[in-house]
Amino acid sequence: MANQTNSLAHTKWLCKYHIVFTPKYRRKIIYNQYRASIQEIIRHLCRYKGVEILEGHMMPDHIHLLLSIPPKMSVSSFMGYLKGKSALMMFDKHANLKYKFGNRHFWAEGYYVSTVRLNEATIRKYIQDQEKHDIALDKLSVREYEDPFRGR
């Protein structure tokens, strides 16, 4: 389905976006007990708005999505909806998060977005390779916490 156009009543469209967003203060909460909940909520909200998830990956402190968003909806209005509703749903499902993320702010302000066309395969590979890259970085950063006198 790489370059298949979608259609509405009088419109043919191919609108794909690479989007990255983070939890408030880039807290590394996604791989903990909340990963499955966040995935389920994002899938549900995208389906409800007719947005197709072409690729997605949840990193410990950020989320990469390759989305197909219908042209009747702006990226900014969709992201406001996705981040706002998902935060409320996470707080409803996990009451303890209210204490960690006061004022019901689960996501950091803003997001990164770029349009996708000819470089879709490159972006898909980049999203898929993010986990390997973060694991390698985590292994390197462990050395910072080693006691140089005891070797651990």
Phi and psi in radians as a Rosetta constraint file:
Dihedral C 1 N 2 CA 2 C 2 CIRCULARHARMONIC -0.960 0.35
Dihedral N 2 CA 2 C 2 N 3 CIRCULARHARMONIC -0.892 0.35
Dihedral C 2 N 3 CA 3 C 3 CIRCULARHARMONIC -2.171 0.35
Dihedral N 3 CA 3 C 3 N 4 CIRCULARHARMONIC 0.506 0.35
Dihedral C 3 N 4 CA 4 C 4 CIRCULARHARMONIC -1.299 0.35
Dihedral N 4 CA 4 C 4 N 5 CIRCULARHARMONIC 2.271 0.35
Dihedral C 4 N 5 CA 5 C 5 CIRCULARHARMONIC -1.454 0.35
Dihedral N 5 CA 5 C 5 N 6 CIRCULARHARMONIC 2.625 0.35
Dihedral C 5 N 6 CA 6 C 6 CIRCULARHARMONIC -1.776 0.35
Dihedral N 6 CA 6 C 6 N 7 CIRCULARHARMONIC 2.960 0.35
Dihedral C 6 N 7 CA 7 C 7 CIRCULARHARMONIC -2.532 0.35
Dihedral N 7 CA 7 C 7 N 8 CIRCULARHARMONIC 2.577 0.35
Dihedral C 7 N 8 CA 8 C 8 CIRCULARHARMONIC -1.961 0.35
Dihedral N 8 CA 8 C 8 N 9 CIRCULARHARMONIC -2.970 0.35
Dihedral C 8 N 9 CA 9 C 9 CIRCULARHARMONIC -0.896 0.35
Dihedral N 9 CA 9 C 9 N 10 CIRCULARHARMONIC -0.858 0.35
Dihedral C 9 N 10 CA 10 C 10 CIRCULARHARMONIC -2.253 0.35
Dihedral N 10 CA 10 C 10 N 11 CIRCULARHARMONIC 0.422 0.35
Dihedral C 10 N 11 CA 11 C 11 CIRCULARHARMONIC -2.417 0.35
Dihedral N 11 CA 11 C 11 N 12 CIRCULARHARMONIC 2.349 0.35
Dihedral C 11 N 12 CA 12 C 12 CIRCULARHARMONIC -1.843 0.35
Dihedral N 12 CA 12 C 12 N 13 CIRCULARHARMONIC 2.394 0.35
Dihedral C 12 N 13 CA 13 C 13 CIRCULARHARMONIC -2.603 0.35
Dihedral N 13 CA 13 C 13 N 14 CIRCULARHARMONIC 2.685 0.35
Dihedral C 13 N 14 CA 14 C 14 CIRCULARHARMONIC -2.528 0.35
Dihedral N 14 CA 14 C 14 N 15 CIRCULARHARMONIC 1.522 0.35
Dihedral C 14 N 15 CA 15 C 15 CIRCULARHARMONIC -2.096 0.35
Dihedral N 15 CA 15 C 15 N 16 CIRCULARHARMONIC 1.781 0.35
Dihedral C 15 N 16 CA 16 C 16 CIRCULARHARMONIC -2.075 0.35
Dihedral N 16 CA 16 C 16 N 17 CIRCULARHARMONIC 2.481 0.35
Dihedral C 16 N 17 CA 17 C 17 CIRCULARHARMONIC -2.399 0.35
Dihedral N 17 CA 17 C 17 N 18 CIRCULARHARMONIC 2.424 0.35
Dihedral C 17 N 18 CA 18 C 18 CIRCULARHARMONIC -1.677 0.35
Dihedral N 18 CA 18 C 18 N 19 CIRCULARHARMONIC 2.088 0.35
Dihedral C 18 N 19 CA 19 C 19 CIRCULARHARMONIC -2.189 0.35
Dihedral N 19 CA 19 C 19 N 20 CIRCULARHARMONIC 2.379 0.35
Dihedral C 19 N 20 CA 20 C 20 CIRCULARHARMONIC -2.258 0.35
Dihedral N 20 CA 20 C 20 N 21 CIRCULARHARMONIC 2.291 0.35
Dihedral C 20 N 21 CA 21 C 21 CIRCULARHARMONIC -2.513 0.35
Dihedral N 21 CA 21 C 21 N 22 CIRCULARHARMONIC 2.825 0.35
Dihedral C 21 N 22 CA 22 C 22 CIRCULARHARMONIC -2.277 0.35
Dihedral N 22 CA 22 C 22 N 23 CIRCULARHARMONIC 2.704 0.35
Dihedral C 22 N 23 CA 23 C 23 CIRCULARHARMONIC -1.211 0.35
Dihedral N 23 CA 23 C 23 N 24 CIRCULARHARMONIC 2.751 0.35
Dihedral C 23 N 24 CA 24 C 24 CIRCULARHARMONIC -0.927 0.35
Dihedral N 24 CA 24 C 24 N 25 CIRCULARHARMONIC 2.335 0.35
Dihedral C 24 N 25 CA 25 C 25 CIRCULARHARMONIC 1.061 0.35
Dihedral N 25 CA 25 C 25 N 26 CIRCULARHARMONIC 0.306 0.35
Dihedral C 25 N 26 CA 26 C 26 CIRCULARHARMONIC 0.888 0.35
Dihedral N 26 CA 26 C 26 N 27 CIRCULARHARMONIC 0.648 0.35
Dihedral C 26 N 27 CA 27 C 27 CIRCULARHARMONIC -1.087 0.35
Dihedral N 27 CA 27 C 27 N 28 CIRCULARHARMONIC 2.383 0.35
Dihedral C 27 N 28 CA 28 C 28 CIRCULARHARMONIC -1.489 0.35
Dihedral N 28 CA 28 C 28 N 29 CIRCULARHARMONIC 1.268 0.35
Dihedral C 28 N 29 CA 29 C 29 CIRCULARHARMONIC -1.888 0.35
Dihedral N 29 CA 29 C 29 N 30 CIRCULARHARMONIC -0.212 0.35
Dihedral C 29 N 30 CA 30 C 30 CIRCULARHARMONIC -1.178 0.35
Dihedral N 30 CA 30 C 30 N 31 CIRCULARHARMONIC -0.664 0.35
Dihedral C 30 N 31 CA 31 C 31 CIRCULARHARMONIC -1.453 0.35
Dihedral N 31 CA 31 C 31 N 32 CIRCULARHARMONIC -0.148 0.35
Dihedral C 31 N 32 CA 32 C 32 CIRCULARHARMONIC -1.316 0.35
Dihedral N 32 CA 32 C 32 N 33 CIRCULARHARMONIC -2.600 0.35
Dihedral C 32 N 33 CA 33 C 33 CIRCULARHARMONIC -1.207 0.35
Dihedral N 33 CA 33 C 33 N 34 CIRCULARHARMONIC -0.103 0.35
Dihedral C 33 N 34 CA 34 C 34 CIRCULARHARMONIC -1.683 0.35
Dihedral N 34 CA 34 C 34 N 35 CIRCULARHARMONIC -0.148 0.35
Dihedral C 34 N 35 CA 35 C 35 CIRCULARHARMONIC -0.979 0.35
Dihedral N 35 CA 35 C 35 N 36 CIRCULARHARMONIC -0.874 0.35
Dihedral C 35 N 36 CA 36 C 36 CIRCULARHARMONIC -1.103 0.35
Dihedral N 36 CA 36 C 36 N 37 CIRCULARHARMONIC -0.688 0.35
Dihedral C 36 N 37 CA 37 C 37 CIRCULARHARMONIC -1.121 0.35
Dihedral N 37 CA 37 C 37 N 38 CIRCULARHARMONIC -0.792 0.35
Dihedral C 37 N 38 CA 38 C 38 CIRCULARHARMONIC -1.098 0.35
Dihedral N 38 CA 38 C 38 N 39 CIRCULARHARMONIC -0.774 0.35
Dihedral C 38 N 39 CA 39 C 39 CIRCULARHARMONIC -1.032 0.35
Dihedral N 39 CA 39 C 39 N 40 CIRCULARHARMONIC -0.838 0.35
Dihedral C 39 N 40 CA 40 C 40 CIRCULARHARMONIC -1.065 0.35
Dihedral N 40 CA 40 C 40 N 41 CIRCULARHARMONIC -0.766 0.35
Dihedral C 40 N 41 CA 41 C 41 CIRCULARHARMONIC -1.151 0.35
Dihedral N 41 CA 41 C 41 N 42 CIRCULARHARMONIC -0.785 0.35
Dihedral C 41 N 42 CA 42 C 42 CIRCULARHARMONIC -1.099 0.35
Dihedral N 42 CA 42 C 42 N 43 CIRCULARHARMONIC -0.770 0.35
Dihedral C 42 N 43 CA 43 C 43 CIRCULARHARMONIC -1.028 0.35
Dihedral N 43 CA 43 C 43 N 44 CIRCULARHARMONIC -0.808 0.35
Dihedral C 43 N 44 CA 44 C 44 CIRCULARHARMONIC -1.062 0.35
Dihedral N 44 CA 44 C 44 N 45 CIRCULARHARMONIC -0.845 0.35
Dihedral C 44 N 45 CA 45 C 45 CIRCULARHARMONIC -1.150 0.35
Dihedral N 45 CA 45 C 45 N 46 CIRCULARHARMONIC -0.669 0.35
Dihedral C 45 N 46 CA 46 C 46 CIRCULARHARMONIC -1.133 0.35
Dihedral N 46 CA 46 C 46 N 47 CIRCULARHARMONIC -0.811 0.35
Dihedral C 46 N 47 CA 47 C 47 CIRCULARHARMONIC -1.008 0.35
Dihedral N 47 CA 47 C 47 N 48 CIRCULARHARMONIC -0.764 0.35
Dihedral C 47 N 48 CA 48 C 48 CIRCULARHARMONIC -1.054 0.35
Dihedral N 48 CA 48 C 48 N 49 CIRCULARHARMONIC -0.649 0.35
Dihedral C 48 N 49 CA 49 C 49 CIRCULARHARMONIC -1.606 0.35
Dihedral N 49 CA 49 C 49 N 50 CIRCULARHARMONIC 0.016 0.35
Dihedral C 49 N 50 CA 50 C 50 CIRCULARHARMONIC 1.326 0.35
Dihedral N 50 CA 50 C 50 N 51 CIRCULARHARMONIC 0.421 0.35
Dihedral C 50 N 51 CA 51 C 51 CIRCULARHARMONIC -1.702 0.35
Dihedral N 51 CA 51 C 51 N 52 CIRCULARHARMONIC 2.271 0.35
Dihedral C 51 N 52 CA 52 C 52 CIRCULARHARMONIC -1.700 0.35
Dihedral N 52 CA 52 C 52 N 53 CIRCULARHARMONIC 2.261 0.35
Dihedral C 52 N 53 CA 53 C 53 CIRCULARHARMONIC -1.524 0.35
Dihedral N 53 CA 53 C 53 N 54 CIRCULARHARMONIC 1.926 0.35
Dihedral C 53 N 54 CA 54 C 54 CIRCULARHARMONIC -1.499 0.35
Dihedral N 54 CA 54 C 54 N 55 CIRCULARHARMONIC -0.569 0.35
Dihedral C 54 N 55 CA 55 C 55 CIRCULARHARMONIC -2.756 0.35
Dihedral N 55 CA 55 C 55 N 56 CIRCULARHARMONIC 2.572 0.35
Dihedral C 55 N 56 CA 56 C 56 CIRCULARHARMONIC -2.779 0.35
Dihedral N 56 CA 56 C 56 N 57 CIRCULARHARMONIC 2.582 0.35
Dihedral C 56 N 57 CA 57 C 57 CIRCULARHARMONIC -2.628 0.35
Dihedral N 57 CA 57 C 57 N 58 CIRCULARHARMONIC 2.351 0.35
Dihedral C 57 N 58 CA 58 C 58 CIRCULARHARMONIC -1.803 0.35
Dihedral N 58 CA 58 C 58 N 59 CIRCULARHARMONIC 2.009 0.35
Dihedral C 58 N 59 CA 59 C 59 CIRCULARHARMONIC -1.623 0.35
Dihedral N 59 CA 59 C 59 N 60 CIRCULARHARMONIC 2.929 0.35
Dihedral C 59 N 60 CA 60 C 60 CIRCULARHARMONIC -0.973 0.35
Dihedral N 60 CA 60 C 60 N 61 CIRCULARHARMONIC -0.596 0.35
Dihedral C 60 N 61 CA 61 C 61 CIRCULARHARMONIC -2.281 0.35
Dihedral N 61 CA 61 C 61 N 62 CIRCULARHARMONIC 0.288 0.35
Dihedral C 61 N 62 CA 62 C 62 CIRCULARHARMONIC -2.860 0.35
Dihedral N 62 CA 62 C 62 N 63 CIRCULARHARMONIC 2.895 0.35
Dihedral C 62 N 63 CA 63 C 63 CIRCULARHARMONIC -2.182 0.35
Dihedral N 63 CA 63 C 63 N 64 CIRCULARHARMONIC 2.315 0.35
Dihedral C 63 N 64 CA 64 C 64 CIRCULARHARMONIC -1.867 0.35
Dihedral N 64 CA 64 C 64 N 65 CIRCULARHARMONIC 2.295 0.35
Dihedral C 64 N 65 CA 65 C 65 CIRCULARHARMONIC -2.334 0.35
Dihedral N 65 CA 65 C 65 N 66 CIRCULARHARMONIC 2.431 0.35
Dihedral C 65 N 66 CA 66 C 66 CIRCULARHARMONIC -1.939 0.35
Dihedral N 66 CA 66 C 66 N 67 CIRCULARHARMONIC 1.916 0.35
Dihedral C 66 N 67 CA 67 C 67 CIRCULARHARMONIC -2.064 0.35
Dihedral N 67 CA 67 C 67 N 68 CIRCULARHARMONIC 2.589 0.35
Dihedral C 67 N 68 CA 68 C 68 CIRCULARHARMONIC -1.879 0.35
Dihedral N 68 CA 68 C 68 N 69 CIRCULARHARMONIC 1.907 0.35
Dihedral C 68 N 69 CA 69 C 69 CIRCULARHARMONIC -1.911 0.35
Dihedral N 69 CA 69 C 69 N 70 CIRCULARHARMONIC 2.212 0.35
Dihedral C 69 N 70 CA 70 C 70 CIRCULARHARMONIC -1.025 0.35
Dihedral N 70 CA 70 C 70 N 71 CIRCULARHARMONIC 2.553 0.35
Dihedral C 70 N 71 CA 71 C 71 CIRCULARHARMONIC -1.171 0.35
Dihedral N 71 CA 71 C 71 N 72 CIRCULARHARMONIC -0.279 0.35
Dihedral C 71 N 72 CA 72 C 72 CIRCULARHARMONIC -1.255 0.35
Dihedral N 72 CA 72 C 72 N 73 CIRCULARHARMONIC -0.154 0.35
Dihedral C 72 N 73 CA 73 C 73 CIRCULARHARMONIC -2.139 0.35
Dihedral N 73 CA 73 C 73 N 74 CIRCULARHARMONIC 2.286 0.35
Dihedral C 73 N 74 CA 74 C 74 CIRCULARHARMONIC -1.354 0.35
Dihedral N 74 CA 74 C 74 N 75 CIRCULARHARMONIC 2.678 0.35
Dihedral C 74 N 75 CA 75 C 75 CIRCULARHARMONIC -1.069 0.35
Dihedral N 75 CA 75 C 75 N 76 CIRCULARHARMONIC -0.748 0.35
Dihedral C 75 N 76 CA 76 C 76 CIRCULARHARMONIC -1.141 0.35
Dihedral N 76 CA 76 C 76 N 77 CIRCULARHARMONIC -0.690 0.35
Dihedral C 76 N 77 CA 77 C 77 CIRCULARHARMONIC -1.205 0.35
Dihedral N 77 CA 77 C 77 N 78 CIRCULARHARMONIC -0.655 0.35
Dihedral C 77 N 78 CA 78 C 78 CIRCULARHARMONIC -1.140 0.35
Dihedral N 78 CA 78 C 78 N 79 CIRCULARHARMONIC -0.762 0.35
Dihedral C 78 N 79 CA 79 C 79 CIRCULARHARMONIC -1.169 0.35
Dihedral N 79 CA 79 C 79 N 80 CIRCULARHARMONIC -0.629 0.35
Dihedral C 79 N 80 CA 80 C 80 CIRCULARHARMONIC -1.061 0.35
Dihedral N 80 CA 80 C 80 N 81 CIRCULARHARMONIC -0.766 0.35
Dihedral C 80 N 81 CA 81 C 81 CIRCULARHARMONIC -1.104 0.35
Dihedral N 81 CA 81 C 81 N 82 CIRCULARHARMONIC -0.888 0.35
Dihedral C 81 N 82 CA 82 C 82 CIRCULARHARMONIC -1.062 0.35
Dihedral N 82 CA 82 C 82 N 83 CIRCULARHARMONIC -0.860 0.35
Dihedral C 82 N 83 CA 83 C 83 CIRCULARHARMONIC -1.225 0.35
Dihedral N 83 CA 83 C 83 N 84 CIRCULARHARMONIC -0.709 0.35
Dihedral C 83 N 84 CA 84 C 84 CIRCULARHARMONIC -1.156 0.35
Dihedral N 84 CA 84 C 84 N 85 CIRCULARHARMONIC -0.893 0.35
Dihedral C 84 N 85 CA 85 C 85 CIRCULARHARMONIC -1.173 0.35
Dihedral N 85 CA 85 C 85 N 86 CIRCULARHARMONIC -0.718 0.35
Dihedral C 85 N 86 CA 86 C 86 CIRCULARHARMONIC -1.136 0.35
Dihedral N 86 CA 86 C 86 N 87 CIRCULARHARMONIC -0.643 0.35
Dihedral C 86 N 87 CA 87 C 87 CIRCULARHARMONIC -1.089 0.35
Dihedral N 87 CA 87 C 87 N 88 CIRCULARHARMONIC -0.841 0.35
Dihedral C 87 N 88 CA 88 C 88 CIRCULARHARMONIC -1.061 0.35
Dihedral N 88 CA 88 C 88 N 89 CIRCULARHARMONIC -0.732 0.35
Dihedral C 88 N 89 CA 89 C 89 CIRCULARHARMONIC -1.159 0.35
Dihedral N 89 CA 89 C 89 N 90 CIRCULARHARMONIC -0.667 0.35
Dihedral C 89 N 90 CA 90 C 90 CIRCULARHARMONIC -1.148 0.35
Dihedral N 90 CA 90 C 90 N 91 CIRCULARHARMONIC -0.736 0.35
Dihedral C 90 N 91 CA 91 C 91 CIRCULARHARMONIC -1.175 0.35
Dihedral N 91 CA 91 C 91 N 92 CIRCULARHARMONIC -0.602 0.35
Dihedral C 91 N 92 CA 92 C 92 CIRCULARHARMONIC -1.194 0.35
Dihedral N 92 CA 92 C 92 N 93 CIRCULARHARMONIC -0.691 0.35
Dihedral C 92 N 93 CA 93 C 93 CIRCULARHARMONIC -1.371 0.35
Dihedral N 93 CA 93 C 93 N 94 CIRCULARHARMONIC -0.585 0.35
Dihedral C 93 N 94 CA 94 C 94 CIRCULARHARMONIC -2.216 0.35
Dihedral N 94 CA 94 C 94 N 95 CIRCULARHARMONIC 1.514 0.35
Dihedral C 94 N 95 CA 95 C 95 CIRCULARHARMONIC -1.019 0.35
Dihedral N 95 CA 95 C 95 N 96 CIRCULARHARMONIC -0.534 0.35
Dihedral C 95 N 96 CA 96 C 96 CIRCULARHARMONIC -1.130 0.35
Dihedral N 96 CA 96 C 96 N 97 CIRCULARHARMONIC -0.343 0.35
Dihedral C 96 N 97 CA 97 C 97 CIRCULARHARMONIC -1.184 0.35
Dihedral N 97 CA 97 C 97 N 98 CIRCULARHARMONIC -0.426 0.35
Dihedral C 97 N 98 CA 98 C 98 CIRCULARHARMONIC -1.052 0.35
Dihedral N 98 CA 98 C 98 N 99 CIRCULARHARMONIC -0.553 0.35
Dihedral C 98 N 99 CA 99 C 99 CIRCULARHARMONIC -1.361 0.35
Dihedral N 99 CA 99 C 99 N 100 CIRCULARHARMONIC -0.570 0.35
Dihedral C 99 N 100 CA 100 C 100 CIRCULARHARMONIC -1.355 0.35
Dihedral N 100 CA 100 C 100 N 101 CIRCULARHARMONIC -0.599 0.35
Dihedral C 100 N 101 CA 101 C 101 CIRCULARHARMONIC -2.131 0.35
Dihedral N 101 CA 101 C 101 N 102 CIRCULARHARMONIC 1.148 0.35
Dihedral C 101 N 102 CA 102 C 102 CIRCULARHARMONIC -0.802 0.35
Dihedral N 102 CA 102 C 102 N 103 CIRCULARHARMONIC 2.779 0.35
Dihedral C 102 N 103 CA 103 C 103 CIRCULARHARMONIC 1.045 0.35
Dihedral N 103 CA 103 C 103 N 104 CIRCULARHARMONIC 0.379 0.35
Dihedral C 103 N 104 CA 104 C 104 CIRCULARHARMONIC 1.030 0.35
Dihedral N 104 CA 104 C 104 N 105 CIRCULARHARMONIC 0.521 0.35
Dihedral C 104 N 105 CA 105 C 105 CIRCULARHARMONIC -1.709 0.35
Dihedral N 105 CA 105 C 105 N 106 CIRCULARHARMONIC 1.819 0.35
Dihedral C 105 N 106 CA 106 C 106 CIRCULARHARMONIC -1.664 0.35
Dihedral N 106 CA 106 C 106 N 107 CIRCULARHARMONIC -0.718 0.35
Dihedral C 106 N 107 CA 107 C 107 CIRCULARHARMONIC -1.746 0.35
Dihedral N 107 CA 107 C 107 N 108 CIRCULARHARMONIC 2.618 0.35
Dihedral C 107 N 108 CA 108 C 108 CIRCULARHARMONIC -1.220 0.35
Dihedral N 108 CA 108 C 108 N 109 CIRCULARHARMONIC 2.754 0.35
Dihedral C 108 N 109 CA 109 C 109 CIRCULARHARMONIC -1.150 0.35
Dihedral N 109 CA 109 C 109 N 110 CIRCULARHARMONIC 2.528 0.35
Dihedral C 109 N 110 CA 110 C 110 CIRCULARHARMONIC 1.385 0.35
Dihedral N 110 CA 110 C 110 N 111 CIRCULARHARMONIC -3.110 0.35
Dihedral C 110 N 111 CA 111 C 111 CIRCULARHARMONIC -2.943 0.35
Dihedral N 111 CA 111 C 111 N 112 CIRCULARHARMONIC 2.895 0.35
Dihedral C 111 N 112 CA 112 C 112 CIRCULARHARMONIC -1.797 0.35
Dihedral N 112 CA 112 C 112 N 113 CIRCULARHARMONIC 2.409 0.35
Dihedral C 112 N 113 CA 113 C 113 CIRCULARHARMONIC -2.492 0.35
Dihedral N 113 CA 113 C 113 N 114 CIRCULARHARMONIC 2.442 0.35
Dihedral C 113 N 114 CA 114 C 114 CIRCULARHARMONIC -2.448 0.35
Dihedral N 114 CA 114 C 114 N 115 CIRCULARHARMONIC 2.610 0.35
Dihedral C 114 N 115 CA 115 C 115 CIRCULARHARMONIC -1.385 0.35
Dihedral N 115 CA 115 C 115 N 116 CIRCULARHARMONIC 2.690 0.35
Dihedral C 115 N 116 CA 116 C 116 CIRCULARHARMONIC -2.198 0.35
Dihedral N 116 CA 116 C 116 N 117 CIRCULARHARMONIC 2.372 0.35
Dihedral C 116 N 117 CA 117 C 117 CIRCULARHARMONIC -2.591 0.35
Dihedral N 117 CA 117 C 117 N 118 CIRCULARHARMONIC -1.589 0.35
Dihedral C 117 N 118 CA 118 C 118 CIRCULARHARMONIC -1.257 0.35
Dihedral N 118 CA 118 C 118 N 119 CIRCULARHARMONIC -0.407 0.35
Dihedral C 118 N 119 CA 119 C 119 CIRCULARHARMONIC -1.710 0.35
Dihedral N 119 CA 119 C 119 N 120 CIRCULARHARMONIC 0.413 0.35
Dihedral C 119 N 120 CA 120 C 120 CIRCULARHARMONIC -1.042 0.35
Dihedral N 120 CA 120 C 120 N 121 CIRCULARHARMONIC -0.758 0.35
Dihedral C 120 N 121 CA 121 C 121 CIRCULARHARMONIC -1.081 0.35
Dihedral N 121 CA 121 C 121 N 122 CIRCULARHARMONIC -0.692 0.35
Dihedral C 121 N 122 CA 122 C 122 CIRCULARHARMONIC -1.116 0.35
Dihedral N 122 CA 122 C 122 N 123 CIRCULARHARMONIC -0.753 0.35
Dihedral C 122 N 123 CA 123 C 123 CIRCULARHARMONIC -1.181 0.35
Dihedral N 123 CA 123 C 123 N 124 CIRCULARHARMONIC -0.715 0.35
Dihedral C 123 N 124 CA 124 C 124 CIRCULARHARMONIC -1.017 0.35
Dihedral N 124 CA 124 C 124 N 125 CIRCULARHARMONIC -0.809 0.35
Dihedral C 124 N 125 CA 125 C 125 CIRCULARHARMONIC -1.114 0.35
Dihedral N 125 CA 125 C 125 N 126 CIRCULARHARMONIC -0.728 0.35
Dihedral C 125 N 126 CA 126 C 126 CIRCULARHARMONIC -1.027 0.35
Dihedral N 126 CA 126 C 126 N 127 CIRCULARHARMONIC -0.808 0.35
Dihedral C 126 N 127 CA 127 C 127 CIRCULARHARMONIC -1.106 0.35
Dihedral N 127 CA 127 C 127 N 128 CIRCULARHARMONIC -0.752 0.35
Dihedral C 127 N 128 CA 128 C 128 CIRCULARHARMONIC -1.143 0.35
Dihedral N 128 CA 128 C 128 N 129 CIRCULARHARMONIC -0.595 0.35
Dihedral C 128 N 129 CA 129 C 129 CIRCULARHARMONIC -1.456 0.35
Dihedral N 129 CA 129 C 129 N 130 CIRCULARHARMONIC -0.114 0.35
Dihedral C 129 N 130 CA 130 C 130 CIRCULARHARMONIC -1.051 0.35
Dihedral N 130 CA 130 C 130 N 131 CIRCULARHARMONIC -0.696 0.35
Dihedral C 130 N 131 CA 131 C 131 CIRCULARHARMONIC -1.093 0.35
Dihedral N 131 CA 131 C 131 N 132 CIRCULARHARMONIC -0.798 0.35
Dihedral C 131 N 132 CA 132 C 132 CIRCULARHARMONIC -1.045 0.35
Dihedral N 132 CA 132 C 132 N 133 CIRCULARHARMONIC -0.732 0.35
Dihedral C 132 N 133 CA 133 C 133 CIRCULARHARMONIC -1.109 0.35
Dihedral N 133 CA 133 C 133 N 134 CIRCULARHARMONIC -0.803 0.35
Dihedral C 133 N 134 CA 134 C 134 CIRCULARHARMONIC -1.157 0.35
Dihedral N 134 CA 134 C 134 N 135 CIRCULARHARMONIC -0.643 0.35
Dihedral C 134 N 135 CA 135 C 135 CIRCULARHARMONIC -1.090 0.35
Dihedral N 135 CA 135 C 135 N 136 CIRCULARHARMONIC -0.754 0.35
Dihedral C 135 N 136 CA 136 C 136 CIRCULARHARMONIC -1.098 0.35
Dihedral N 136 CA 136 C 136 N 137 CIRCULARHARMONIC -0.747 0.35
Dihedral C 136 N 137 CA 137 C 137 CIRCULARHARMONIC -1.122 0.35
Dihedral N 137 CA 137 C 137 N 138 CIRCULARHARMONIC -0.701 0.35
Dihedral C 137 N 138 CA 138 C 138 CIRCULARHARMONIC -1.098 0.35
Dihedral N 138 CA 138 C 138 N 139 CIRCULARHARMONIC -0.676 0.35
Dihedral C 138 N 139 CA 139 C 139 CIRCULARHARMONIC -1.130 0.35
Dihedral N 139 CA 139 C 139 N 140 CIRCULARHARMONIC -0.662 0.35
Dihedral C 139 N 140 CA 140 C 140 CIRCULARHARMONIC -1.192 0.35
Dihedral N 140 CA 140 C 140 N 141 CIRCULARHARMONIC -0.693 0.35
Dihedral C 140 N 141 CA 141 C 141 CIRCULARHARMONIC -1.272 0.35
Dihedral N 141 CA 141 C 141 N 142 CIRCULARHARMONIC -0.341 0.35
Dihedral C 141 N 142 CA 142 C 142 CIRCULARHARMONIC -1.078 0.35
Dihedral N 142 CA 142 C 142 N 143 CIRCULARHARMONIC -0.593 0.35
Dihedral C 142 N 143 CA 143 C 143 CIRCULARHARMONIC -1.063 0.35
Dihedral N 143 CA 143 C 143 N 144 CIRCULARHARMONIC -0.505 0.35
Dihedral C 143 N 144 CA 144 C 144 CIRCULARHARMONIC -1.107 0.35
Dihedral N 144 CA 144 C 144 N 145 CIRCULARHARMONIC -0.466 0.35
Dihedral C 144 N 145 CA 145 C 145 CIRCULARHARMONIC -1.682 0.35
Dihedral N 145 CA 145 C 145 N 146 CIRCULARHARMONIC 0.009 0.35
Dihedral C 145 N 146 CA 146 C 146 CIRCULARHARMONIC -1.294 0.35
Dihedral N 146 CA 146 C 146 N 147 CIRCULARHARMONIC 2.479 0.35
Dihedral C 146 N 147 CA 147 C 147 CIRCULARHARMONIC -1.393 0.35
Dihedral N 147 CA 147 C 147 N 148 CIRCULARHARMONIC 2.023 0.35
Dihedral C 147 N 148 CA 148 C 148 CIRCULARHARMONIC -1.168 0.35
Dihedral N 148 CA 148 C 148 N 149 CIRCULARHARMONIC -0.296 0.35
Dihedral C 148 N 149 CA 149 C 149 CIRCULARHARMONIC -1.553 0.35
Dihedral N 149 CA 149 C 149 N 150 CIRCULARHARMONIC -0.495 0.35
Dihedral C 149 N 150 CA 150 C 150 CIRCULARHARMONIC -1.863 0.35
Dihedral N 150 CA 150 C 150 N 151 CIRCULARHARMONIC -0.210 0.35
Dihedral C 150 N 151 CA 151 C 151 CIRCULARHARMONIC 1.395 0.35
Dihedral N 151 CA 151 C 151 N 152 CIRCULARHARMONIC 0.221 0.35
